[in-house]
Amino acid sequence: MEDYQFDLITDSDLIVIKEKIDNFLENIKTRKGIYDYLTVADETINTAQSLDNNELNVDVYLKMSKSAEFITVRVAIVPLTLSFEQAKTII
């Protein structure tokens, strides 16, 4: 985002900035690093007041991917006369 520091910001710049962030996050999403995301860089958060203060605001909302931290493997040794369906009720 350093390319935009100290530059005049137009509506098309906001679109380009959002697209750059979206492309970066989409790459992470395709590799299952995040579940989903939303990027906001528009006039709803870049008000006239924030622009007068020389501020450019971008909000990024992330839904993180969930990973298995614990894997439980249960083992039951059952007699030959017991069916697997019956054995599943033991565990």
C-alpha positions as CSV (number, residue, x, y, z in Angstrom):
1,M,0.0,0.0,0.0
2,E,3.1,2.2,0.1
3,D,2.4,3.1,-3.5
4,Y,-0.6,5.1,-2.4
5,Q,0.9,6.9,0.5
6,F,0.9,10.7,0.0
7,D,-1.0,10.4,-3.3
8,L,-4.4,11.8,-4.0
9,I,-7.0,9.0,-3.6
10,T,-9.8,8.6,-6.2
11,D,-12.7,6.2,-6.3
12,S,-10.8,4.1,-8.8
13,D,-7.8,3.9,-6.4
14,L,-10.1,2.4,-3.8
15,I,-11.2,-0.2,-6.2
16,V,-7.6,-1.1,-7.2
17,I,-6.6,-1.3,-3.5
18,K,-9.5,-3.6,-2.7
19,E,-8.7,-5.8,-5.7
20,K,-5.0,-6.1,-4.6
21,I,-6.0,-7.1,-1.1
22,D,-8.7,-9.5,-2.5
23,N,-6.2,-11.2,-4.8
24,F,-3.8,-11.6,-2.0
25,L,-6.4,-13.1,0.3
26,E,-7.9,-15.3,-2.5
27,N,-4.5,-16.9,-2.9
28,I,-4.4,-17.7,0.8
29,K,-8.0,-19.0,0.6
30,T,-7.3,-21.4,-2.3
31,R,-4.5,-22.9,-0.2
32,K,-7.0,-23.3,2.7
33,G,-5.2,-20.7,4.9
34,I,-8.5,-18.9,5.5
35,Y,-12.1,-20.0,5.2
36,D,-13.5,-16.7,3.8
37,Y,-12.9,-12.9,3.8
38,L,-14.5,-9.6,3.1
39,T,-12.6,-6.4,2.2
40,V,-14.2,-3.0,2.5
41,A,-12.5,0.0,1.0
42,D,-15.2,2.4,-0.1
43,E,-17.0,5.6,0.9
44,T,-18.7,3.9,3.8
45,I,-15.4,3.9,5.8
46,N,-13.6,6.6,3.8
47,T,-15.7,9.6,4.7
48,A,-15.0,13.2,3.8
49,Q,-13.7,13.6,7.4
50,S,-11.2,10.8,7.1
51,L,-10.0,12.1,3.7
52,D,-9.6,15.5,5.2
53,N,-7.5,13.9,7.9
54,N,-5.3,12.3,5.2
55,E,-6.5,8.8,6.2
56,L,-7.3,5.9,3.9
57,N,-9.2,3.2,5.6
58,V,-9.5,-0.5,4.6
59,D,-11.4,-3.0,6.7
60,V,-10.6,-6.7,6.3
61,Y,-12.9,-9.3,7.9
62,L,-11.5,-12.9,8.1
63,K,-13.1,-16.2,8.8
64,M,-10.2,-18.4,9.8
65,S,-9.9,-22.1,8.7
66,K,-10.3,-24.7,11.3
67,S,-7.8,-27.4,11.6
68,A,-7.7,-30.6,13.6
69,E,-5.6,-30.1,16.6
70,F,-6.4,-33.4,18.2
71,I,-7.0,-36.7,16.4
72,T,-8.4,-39.5,18.4
73,V,-8.1,-43.1,17.2
74,R,-10.0,-45.7,19.1
75,V,-9.2,-49.4,18.8
76,A,-11.3,-52.3,19.9
77,I,-10.3,-55.9,19.6
78,V,-13.4,-58.0,19.2
79,P,-14.1,-61.7,19.0
80,L,-14.5,-63.3,15.6
81,T,-18.1,-64.2,16.5
82,L,-19.0,-60.5,16.9
83,S,-20.1,-58.5,13.8
84,F,-18.6,-55.1,13.2
85,E,-22.0,-53.6,13.5
86,Q,-22.2,-55.0,17.0
87,A,-18.7,-54.0,17.8
88,K,-19.4,-50.4,16.9
89,T,-21.8,-50.2,19.8
90,I,-19.1,-51.2,22.2
91,I,-16.9,-48.1,21.6
